Amino acid sequence: MNKIGLIGAGRLGVCFALLCEKTGISVLVSDVRDDYVESLNNRSIITNEPEVKRLIATANNFKATTDNIRVIQECEIIYTLVSTPSLDDGSYDVSRVWEVVEDFKNAGDVSGKSFVIGCTTNPGDCQKIQDELKELGVDVFYNPEFIAQGSIIKDLRYADMVLIGGPNTFHRTQICQLYYQFMQKEPKFSFMSLTAAEVVKLATNCFLTTKISYANMVGETLILAGLEDEIKDVLGAIGADSRVGSKYLNYGYGFGGPCLPRDNRAFAAYAKALGVEHGLGFTTDEINQDHAKFICQQAIKKNVNNLPFFIEDIAYKPGTDILTESQQLRLAKDLLDAGKKVYIGKSNPSAISQISSEFTKKYKKKISFEQPKEEVFVVEL
């Protein structure tokens, strides 16, 4: 394997591609944004993701294009990490993945190539794509990554598990070899069918949202019982049980970001479509919404002097500028809707720049991104 391709070089895609390049393999990526492709080629990409600028600055075998068909023609293994936005019912819109399938059909002789889908799909989608490309001699694999924004490179290097759905062929062996080369711990592979792997991706994140919601429910209970100071001790004791575990078992904001909420709802939608009546994903989503209201109510209750509120960062988690389903931003909106004045910390200018003019116009003098010149109530969880 001398060259791999990647279609959809967004945050995750460019990180994965750069790690592959560091193994000595040539990498050709494509993206629909002309200016972004140019920034990749001239190494001037603007990103807050750790290590990306350093890796791309020394990437001698990394090129970008807007031509998907060129990627397919020049490479033997082609990954895709195109966007798959959520639909109203919680399932994923995979139309952009199918556009890549059409590119395969228009790329000439593609026999012997493999198509590795890394973006989140609905269970059954990848098998449909395999059925479509089988007559062209293309093997399809499902290989999603379990990462968090703000630590993508690290999470790829130290992944707990590498999930691969698809046939046991030479290309699967090549995919495994790639992980062996860039991971900094012994990879643990889980092999299964395409559809089973799609279920694993959604169900894993659904379990994490359940764990987060459970921890927040326990925390709310302790607060109402007058035991707020012991939340950390209680959850620490629960997490010390090996059957439970301490990861994701902390009291705080609810789950947010571009993955957990969407995967949670997608798994619930898939289960419901199969006849599962009690969709845990829908329940945890409701708990998450109620928890946001609880946090707002508690913040107002604690602010006995009715001071302006101060929220340090509105990104969904530290170390990133992503506002997708940010519970911190949700709190700011809820406080503003309650007629309160809110200051937003200036430590994350990239996140602040994403706030729409309509948002600031709606709340006018009630929201400020300036350093407070008056006494404020700092929201801390």
C-alpha positions, 0 to 999 in steps of 0.5 A: 500500500503506497498511497491512500485516499481520503474524501472529506478532509474535515477536522477528523479527516485531516487528523487521520490523514496526517497520521497515515502520512507520518507512517511513510505512506503518500496521502491524497485528500479531497474536500469540496471547499476550494479555499480549505484545499488551498490552505492544506496544500500551502500548509496554512490551515487554521485550526485549534486541534492540537498537533495538526499544524505541526504535523502538516508543516512537515508532511512531505507526502500529503496533497489535497484536491477538490477532485474526488474521482482523482482520489479514487483513481490514484489510490487503492484504499479510499476512506471517506469522512464526509458529513452525515447530518441528522434528520428530524427522526434522529437518523442520518442523512447519508446522501453525501456518502452515496455521492462518493459511491457515484464517484466510484462508478464514474472513476473507470476501472475500480476493481480491486480497490476498497472503500472505507466508510468512517463517518457515522451511518445508519445500520444497514447503510454500508451493506447497501453500499457494498451491494451497489459496489460489489459488481465493480469489484470494490470491498466496502468496510465500516471503520469509524473512529471513537474520538473527541474534538480537541484531542483527535490526534491523541485519541487516534493514537491511543484508541481503546478499540479499532472497529472494522466491519466488512469482509476478511480480505487482504484489504482488511489486513492492510487497514489493520497494518495502518493502525499498527504503524501510527498507534502508540499502543497495541491496537485491539481490533473488533471485527464483525459484519458491516451492519453490526459495526454500525450498531456498535458505533451508535450503541457505544455513544448511547451508553456514554450518554446514559452514563452521563445522564445517570451521573447528573441524576445522582448529582441532582438528587444530592443537591436537592437533599442538601448534599451538594458538597459530597457529589464528587465523593458519591460518584467516585465511590460508585465509579470505584466499582469495576462493574461501573467504572469512573469514566464519564461518571461526573456531575456537570453539564449534560452531553453535547457536541457533534457526536454523542447527542446525534448517535444517541438519537440515531440508535433510538430511532433505529431501535424504534424502527425495529419495534423496540418500545422503550428506547433508552436513547430517547429517555436519556435525551429527555433527561439531558434536556431536563438537566439543562433546565435544572442547572439554570434554575440552580444558578438563579437560586444560588445568585442571591444578590441577582448579579450578572452571570459570568460563563467562562466558555460557551464551547461544548467542552474545554479545548475546542471551539465547537458550539454544536449542542453546547450545554454551556451555550444553552445555559447562556440562552436560558439565563438570557430568556429569564431576563438575566444579564450574561457575560461570556468569557473572552478566552475562546474567541473562535467560539464567540465569533460563531455567535450569530448577529441575530443572537446578539441582536435578540438579547441586545444589552443583556449579553456581553463579551467584554471583561466585566467591570462590575461584580458578577456571579460566576457559574461553576459546576 
